[in-house]
């Protein structure tokens, strides 16, 4: 739930409410990693036995990885790089885009790759979190093993059905659940540590260093499992706009980090006492009489764990639409009080289908863990690079400071990424395939829109010539207002030219409306639009929206009344152009238009046909819209 603009940082009950909701949305993913992270570190894939030296070394790696990557990199540094309160890799890209100069193309490609990888992460997170909790049934009794996958699928389906309620409502429900979860795992951890206090020696980083030196290649490759404790760090940054920095930091240091470390150390203590607990060290901590209740709590928390990536995917999609990297989609605002509370049905159902397919295909946490990591670490590395550009270009950091801080980030990020590359064949290919598909869609849409925009600009007429022609011909003026939507301010759009050519009339009041997306999340109401009087009751209006806002053209028309331009709703007609694109291998040359391969053209046309209608996206009244078609060789 966003703090309204114009208010100071939240305090008191508002801060407590935001912190509680952040627990339910932001920290579900990283909070449930104890279900499977340590188990995978000592799994058969790595071949590292749970000896005392190995357990202390892995625990030390987990402790210092969490503190460096989450506490320092994301909480202390990256979250400072907010775009007017909004976070996430596309918000970060918007910060650097205007200052990149010749590096703009490379930075844009990097940003799109990071966003695409985050979608891949969003597909895997719900599947592995819920499956990790339900596998407790198998730990309790092998007789229930056959129910693990069906129960997981049913829970995932229910989770995605709940999304239409909005992040605020979900956060209020999930926040108290996560308090119970963190209290439970902390208590279990304390119980384990009390039985084997020697596990606290892992607090010293020396054990992590010695582990990496002693085990060599195996020690390095185990970073591919250690990274599981970091899942959710990038989503933490992407969800920053929902809650703000302060509640997220308060929740992390006040509850999440202490509870996680207590539980990991408790699991380590269980391994030191009973090496056979390696099959599932989390549930080995639970007293036998509380096993089934804990499975219920863990399953509920796993449902929450999926929320961070799902809500992050919604925010990421809205940013992509507004920044021109995605076709228009249905974006529903689910809160009247809080900006940024949205639901995107197309993304929700696509994620649901992909998650359920993953569960059926992989069937276990161990196999899914092989698919995890590449997406997370790839996005983390790209975020580090973009952060470095922001620090240098916007904050004025010296090159020495940028290279030191960002270089340290990249050493850690790339170490985790390299350790995960060996899992490509076992399942790491999946997030790469998802990311490649998303990147192809986003880049094709961006280039396709640029080409179409240039074609439409070539077919438009300078407004001065159009007005002089109107003054000469003096077409019949009919009562009412005509609003012509155009993406080219200053020129007479083709839809206006066709209207005058075929209908031989012009409304007594003509408004050329352009909706422009700014590289900020929200635009102040005072800067919402500007208006230019062209004479003969023709006006050019440029409406500005941030990449976290949804355009509302009728609201802009209402605002024009203060400028003396009255557009009565029942006397206003909106004119839209509907282009039928024809993909050709050798289209007419268009100066300045980017060239596209034939497959990209066909992909762009397919996305265009399935995009949300312009009338819905701009909130135009359906019974006041006229569409005029044209065929374009694309």
N, C-alpha and C positions, 0 to 999 in steps of 0.2 A: 504494500500500500504506500504510495508515494506521499511524501510530505508536500502539501500544496505550495506552489511557488509564492515567494513573498514572505514566507514564514521562516523563523530561525530554526536552528537545529532542535529536534524534538527533546523534550524533557519530561520528567515525571511520568504520569500515566501514559502519555503518548509514546514516550521512549520505551516503557515497559511493554506496551502493546505491540510496537514494531519489533522489539527484540523477540517477543514470543512468536510472532508470525514468521520472523526470519528463521527461527529454529525449525519451524515446520516446512519451510520452502527451501531455504538456502542450504541447510546442513543435513538434510536427510541422506544425501548420497554419501558424503564423506563420513557421516555418523554411523552408517551401517557397514562400512568397510571391515570392521573387526569380524564380521560374519565369515569372511573368506580370505582376507589378506594374509594373515600369518599361516593359515592352512596351506595356501598356495606357495608360500616361501619354502616350506619344507615338503612340498609335494614331490611325487616321483619324477616330474619333468626336470627338476633341478638336481636331484640326487644328493642333497646335502642332509646328512643325518642330524637329528636334534641333540647334538652333544652340548655340553655346557658352554664351550667356547663359541659354537655356532649360534646358539640361542641368544647369548649376550650380544654377539656381533650383529645379528639381524635386528634385535630390539633396539640397539643403539642406532643402526641405520634408519629404522622407522622413526625414532624420536627426533633425530636431527634432520631427516628429510621433511617431516611435518613442520618443524619449526623454521627451517630455511625457506621451503617453497611456499607454505601457506602463511605462517606468521610474518615472515620478513618480506618475501617477494610480493605476494598478493595483498595481504592485509596492510602492511606498512608502506609499500611502494606503489604497486600497480594501481591500487584503488584510488590513489591520488590523481591518476590520469582519467578523470571523469569528464564527459562531455555534458556540462550543465547538469550533473547528477546522474547521468546515464552511463552504464558500463557495458562491457562486451566488446568483442573484437571488431565489429562493424562501427560501433561508436568510437573506438580507438582509431580505426581507419579514417573516419570522418575528421578526426582531429589533425591527422597528418596529411590528408589529401591535398589541402590547399597550399601546403608549404613544401611539397615534395619535389617540385620542379621536374627535372629530367628523370628523377627516380619514381615519379608518380605511377607509371605502369607497373614497375616491379613491386612497389608497395601495395598497389591494388591487387595484383595477383597473389601476393602473400596473404593479404587480408581475406581474400575470397577462399584461399586454401584453408586458412584457419577456421573460417566460418563453416566451410564444408566438413572439415574434420569434427567440428563441434556437433554437427548434426549426426555424424557417425557415432560419436560418444553418446548422444541422446537416445539412439536406438538401443545400444547395448546396456546402458545403465539400468533401466527398469527391469530388463530380463535378468541380469546377473544379481541384482539386489533381491528381488522377490524369490528367485530360484535358490539363492544362498540361504534365505530364511527357511523355505519349505524343506530344504534338504535335512533340516533337523528331524523331520519325520523318519528319514532313513537312518539317522543316528540313533533314534529311540528304538526302532524295530524295523528290521528288513522287510517285514510283512507289508509295510506301508510304502515301500519303494515305488510300486507301480502307480501310486497316486501323486507323486511329486510333480510330474509334468502337467497333468490335467488340472490340479489345484492351482499351480502357478499361472496357467493360461486363464483360468476363471478370474483370478485376482487381478491380473493385468487388464482384462476386459473391463472389470468394474472400475478400476482406476481411471481408465481413459473416459469412461462414461461420466465420471465425476467432474471432469475438467470444465464442462460448460458452466459450472457454478462460479468460476473465476478464482484467481489467485488469492484474493483477500479472504473469501469464505473458506477456501481450502486451507489457507494458512492458519486461520483461527481454529479449525478443527485439528489440524496436524500439530500445531505448536504444543499443546498440552501432552499429546502423545509422545512427542520427542523429549519432553522433560522427563516423562516416565521412563523412556528408553535410556536416556543418558544416566539417570539415577540408577537404573538396574545394572547397566554395564559397569558403572563406577563401583557399585557395591560388590559385584562379582569380582572385579579386579582387585579390590581391597582384600577380599577373602582369599584370593589366590596368593597375593603378595605376603599376607600374614603367615601363610603356610610355608613360604620360601622367600624370606627377606633378601637373600643373596642376589635375587634377580635385579635389585636396584643398582647393582654395579654397572648395569648397562647405561646408566645416566652419563657415564664418562665416554666422550667420543672416541677415546683410544680404542675401545672394543670394536667400533665400526671400522677404524683404520686397519687394525690388525686383521680383522675378518677379510677385508678386501685384499690385503697383502698375502695372507696365508692361503686363501682359496683361489687366488688368481682368476682364471677365466670363469670358473663356476661362481666365484664371489661377485664378479662383475655382472654375469648374466642374471643373478638373483635380483638385480635391480629391476628386471622386468616384472617381478612379483611384488617387490617393495612399492612400486609405483601405484599399486592398487590402494594403498593407504591415502593417496593424494587425489583420488577421483573426486570430482566435485569442486576442485579449486577454481577451475575456469568458469564453471557455472556460478560460483560465488561472485565472481566479477561481473558476469552477464546479468545477474539478478540484482545488482547494486541499485539500479534505478527504482526497484520496487520498494526498497526499505531504507536506503541511505547507508553511508559508511559507519556512522556511530553505532546503530543497533547491531550491525553485522560484526563489528569489532568486539562489542560488549558480549555478545553471545559466544564468540569464539574463545576469548580469553577467560570469560567467567564460567563457562560450563563445558563447551564442546571439547576443547583441547585437554583439560584435566581429565574428563571422563574417558576420552579415547586412550590417553597414555596409561591411565590406571588399568583399563581393560587389556591393552596389549601386554603390559607387564604382568598382569594376572595370568594371561594365556601362556606367557613365557615361563612363569613359575610352575604352571601345570605341566609343561613339557619337561622342565628340569626334574620334577618329581616323578612323572609317569611318561616316559618317551612314547609309549603306545598311544597317548592322547593326540598324536600328530594327525590322526585321521580326521579329527575335527576339534581343535583346541578350544574353540569358543564354547561349544556345547559341553566340552569336558569340564569347564569351570562350573557348570550349573549343577546344583544338588539334584539327585535323581527324583526327588519328590516334586521339584519345581520345573522339570524338563518340559512338560507339555504347556504349562502356562507361559514359559519363556519362549517357546516356539510361537505362541500366539502373539506375544509382545513383539518378537523379532519380525514376524510377518507383517504386523501393522506398521512397524517402523520402516520396513523395506518398501511398503507402499508409499510411505512419505518420501523415502529416498529417491524415488523416481520423479518427484515433483520438481526438484531443482532444475533438472535437464529439460523437462517438459515445458515449464514456464519460461525457461531460458530460450527454448526453441521458438516459442510464440513471440517473445520480444525480438529475437534475431530475425524472424520472418517479417515482422512489421518494419524493422529497420531496412531489410533488404528490399521490400516493396517500395518504400519511400525514397530510398537512395537509388532506385532504378536497376537493382540486380535481380528482381523477381517480378513476374506478372502480378497483376492485382489479385488479391485474395480476400475472402470474407473475414473481416476483422471486427469482432464484436466486443464492445467495451462492457465489462461486467460490473462496474462500480460507478456510481454517480459521484462519489466523493474523491476517488483516487484515480489519478492518471496512471496509465500504464497497465491497468488491470484489464487484460484482453484474453480472448479465446479465438483461436484460428482453427475452424473445423477441419479444413483440408489437411493441415499439418497434424492435427490430433489423430485423425483416422489413419493417415499414412504411417505415423509412429506406431500405432496400435498393431496394424497388420505386420509391420516389420519386426516388432518385438515378439509377437506370437510366433511368427515364422522362425525367429532365432531360437526360441525355447524348444520348438519341435525339432529343429535341425541339430542343435548342439546338445541339448538334453541334460547338461550338467554344468556346474560352476567351473570345474576344472577345464572343460573344453571352451567355455565362454571366456575364461580368463586369458586364454591364448589369443582371443580376438580383441581383448581389451589392451589398453596401454599405448598402442601406436597413435590412435586418435588423440588421446589425452596429451601425450608428450609432444606430438607434432604441433598441436594448438598452443601449448605452453611455450614452445620455442619461438613461434611466430609472434606471440604476444610480447615476448621479451624484446624482439627486434623492433616492433612498432613502438613499444614503450621507450626504447632508446631514442628513436626519432623524435618523439614528443618531448622527452627530457632535453634533448639538444636544441630543437627548433623553437619550442614554446617556453621552456623554463630557463633556457640559457646555460645549461650545464656545460662545463668544460669537457673537451674531448677526453681528458684523462679520467674524469669522473664517470662519463658515459661508458668508456671502455672497461673501466674497473667493475662497475656495478653490473652492466649488461653482460659483459664478458663472463662474470661469475654466474649470472643467471643461465647463460647459454651453455657453460661447461656442465652444469647440473642437468639442464633440460636435454641436451644432446646425449649425455651419458645414459639417461633413462630411455631416450628414444632409440639409441643404438642397441641397448640390451633387449628392447622389445622387437627389433627387426628380425631376430632369429625365430620369432613366433609367427612369421608371415604365413608359412604353409599350413600350420596347425589351426589357423583361424584369423591371424592378423590381416589377411587379405580382405576380410569383410569390411572393416571401417574404411580401408583404402578404396575399395570399390564404391562404397556409398559416397565417400568424399569426392571421388572422381566424377561420379554421376551428378552430384550437386554442383560441383565446379563447372561442369559442362553446361548445365542448365543456366547457372547464374551468368557465366561469361557470355554465353550465346544470347541471352536476353539483353544484356547490357550492350553488346555490339549490334544486335539486331535493332534495338530501339534507336541507337545512334544512326544507323543507316536509314531507317524509316524516317527519323526526324529530319535528316538531311534531304531525303527525297521530298518530303512534305514542304520543307522550306523552299526548295527549288520550284515547287508548284504554286507557292503563294505569290502574292502581289504586294509590292510596297504600299503601305497604307496611304501615302500621299497620292499615288496614282489612282488608287481606288476612289478616294474622296473627290479627286478632281473629276473623275468619270461620273460619279454620282451627281456632282454639281452641274455637269453638262447635260446629262440625260434626265435628271430629276425623276427618278422612279416613283411610282405611287407609294405613299407612306401609309401604312395601316396602323390602327391603334394597338398599343401594347409595347412590351419590351421583348427584344430578342437577345438571348445570351448565346454567343458562339464560343464554344470551348476550343482553345487553341494552345499548342505548346510553343508557339513562336510569337512572343510579344513584339509588336511593331509592324507585323505584316498581316495582310488580309488573308485569312485561312481559306483553303480550297472549299470548305463547306459553305462559307459565306459567298464565295464567287459562284458556286453552283446554285445556291438559293436565289441569288439575284438573276442569274442567267435563265433559270428554268421557271421561276415563279413571277418574275418581272415586278416584284414589290420589295419594299423594305419597311421594317417596323419603324414607328416614329421614334423609338429609342433603341439604340444598338449598343451592346456591351460585348467587347472582346475580352474574354476571361482566360487568364493563364494561371495555372496552379503550379507554383515553384516550390521545390523541396530544398530547405536550407541544411547546412551541415551542423545543425544543433538539434537537440531532441525536441525542444519546444520553442515556439516563437511568441514573444509578448504580444498581447492584444493590440498595443499601440503600434506595433510594426506589422500587423496582420496583412494589410493591403495598402497599395497606393493606387491612385486613379488619375488618369490624364484625359482632359477634355480635348477631343480632336475637332470639335465643331460639328455642326449639323446633327447635334444630339447623338454623336458617336463617342464612345468612351473606351479606353483601354484600362483594364483593371488587372493588376498583378497581385494575386493572393499568395501568401507565404505560409508554409507549414513546416514544422520540424519533422525529423525522421521517426519520431515516436507519436505523431499525431495523425489523425484521419481527416482528410479534407471535408469541408462542409460548405458548398457553394451557396445554398440559400442563406446561410448565416452571414456570408460576406455581403450578399445583396441587402440584407437587413442593415448591415453596418453602413452601406452606402447612403442610406437615408439622411445620415448626419451631414453628408456632403451635398445634399440637395438633389440626389438622384433617386427618385421614387420608382421602385420596381414592385408593383403589386403582384402578390403570388399568383392570383387567378388570371392575371393578364400577362404573365411572363412565360415565354416559350424557350426551351433550351435546345440548341442545335448541336448535334454531335456528328462527327464523321466516322463512318464504319468502312474501313478499308478491307477489301478482299485481296490478299497477297498471293501472288503467283511466283513460286520459286523457279528460277531459270538459271542455267549454268552461265549464260552470257547476257545479262541484263544491260539496258542502256547505261552508259557511263554517267555517274553522278559525282561531280567534283567534291572532294572532301569527305565522301561517304566511305566508311571502312568496308573492305572487301570481306565477304564471308564465303566459306566453303558451302557446297550445296547441302551437306547434311546439317550444317548449322542453320541454314535458311529454313529447311523443313522442320527442324526442331523448334525454331522461333515461331513459325506459323502454327505449329501444333499447340504451343503454349499460349499463343494469342487467342486461339479459338476457345481455349478452356479457361481463360482468365475471367475474373469477375467483371461484369459489365461496368462500363464507365459511369452509367447513370447511378448504379448502386454505390460505387466507390466514392463518387463525388456527392452522394446523398441528394440526388436530384429527384423530384417528384415524378414517378413513372408516367403519369397521365399528362405531363407537360413537356415530354421529350420527343424530339423529332430527329431521326437518324437518316443521314444521306450517305449512300454507298458509292464506292469507286473501286475499280480494279487497278492494282499497281503491280508492275513487273518488279519483283524483288530480287 
